[in-house]
Structures are given as C-alpha cells and as structure tokens.
Amino acid sequence: MSAPIIEAHRGYSAVYPENTLLAFRQAVAAGAPSIELDIHVSADGELVVMHDATVDRTTNGTGAVAAMPWSALRRLDAGAWKSPAFAGERIPSLAEALSLSDSAPVAFNVEVKRFSDPGRVAGKLAALLRRHAPRQGEHVVSSFDVDALLQVRAADAGLPLAILGKDGVALLALAREHGFPWVHVHHEGVTGDMVAAAHAHGVKVMVWTVDNPDLALVYAGFGVDKICTNRAPDLLIAGR
C-alpha cells in the first residue's frame, strides 16, 4: 500500500493566510505535492481564488465576489486578517495560482461552485488547467455540485473530476453513476470498507480535512489516496 498524497488545504493555511500565493508557496516549500483552492467568478468574469462567496471574512473589503470587478478585488488586503505580519497579501487569480505549477512540482485541486455562465467559465477553467499542466501528478476539479462537474466535463472531457461531500457511500454511488475518478469525502464519512469499495470500482478517495497526525495514520491505514490538511506535510506525518 502506497502512502497517501498530502494535500495542502487552501495552501499552508494553519500558519499563512488561506488561498493566497504566500500560503501556496509555503505549502510547496514544505513539500506538499498537491494544493487545494477554491474559486469564484468576479463580476467581469475573472476566476478568483476565494473560499467564501463574499470577501468579508478574509479581506479588508465587504461584498460579494460576483458583484465586484477583478480590478477592485485585487486591491483588497487578504493577509492582515490572519496576522499584521501578512498585511499586503492579495487575492490571487486562478491563473496566478496555477502558474506555480510551471516551475514547482505541485498540482492543484480546484474546487468550483455553481457557474452562472457555464459555457464561458468552464471553458476558461479548462484552458487554464491545460495551459499550466503540472510537471508531476495531475490537476483535479472538485465540487459539491454535480452539474458544475458535468459543465467542466463538457468543456474538456479529459480533466479528472471529484465529487465532494460528507457521505462516502452516497458519493461513491454518484462517482460510479457519472464516471468521476475521485470522491473527496469529509473525514467522518470515510471507513475502511468505503475505501475498499471505492478502489474495487476504480475510484480514488481523498479525505478532508485532517490535522491530527494520529487520525492521519488511521486514514492512511484505510488506504486513502490523498489526505487534505491545513498543516505542513512533515507535521501531519510526524506520528509515523
């Protein structure tokens, strides 16, 4: 049984401001081969790296990402909320984040929400993922929304897709129905039997979000293919 891939949740977000280039670069420096990030679409169609639908929690601004142009979003401070030491960090575009794959051995798990303009947005996402293909591993597109994943597939049938959720058994049924190669399952929904069933049907399993090294060892023992964490890979596996 091979060791699971350790994926940095929103970058090295335990220490650095989530979903920023700083958090992504520090994850790479800590040895993470994969990084999870979230995207929304700005008012003028830019793919923006942000978890929440609004900028209120993680920037010095207020309002919905979808209501703001990229020129306004990129001026916001996305670091000071975490610590004054990170003041001046900006919201990255997806293109800026993915460009790290051009020079570093890292792949991205891009979580998408429902697209308001599926054809245009899914096509732009697919083009960026192809333009910045990783040197090792592969980018994955994940979502809680089946329709969003199918829209990405319509734009590029070759991109690996992952359905997100909490019930591993239900997710596996969806993955089998739609031919998704990954299920990304909340840690409470992952069992050894569920992982074995997934692998029996050729489906890979990622578990999120695990910060306790002892629990990470449990899930590694189940045979999961990837563990998503806020911590650095060396800290997560310190219990080995």
Summary of the structure (lengths in Angstrom):
residues: 240
radius of gyration: 17.1
end to end distance: 14.9
largest distance: 48.8
contacts: 861
relative contact order: 0.14
helix: 37%
strand: 20%
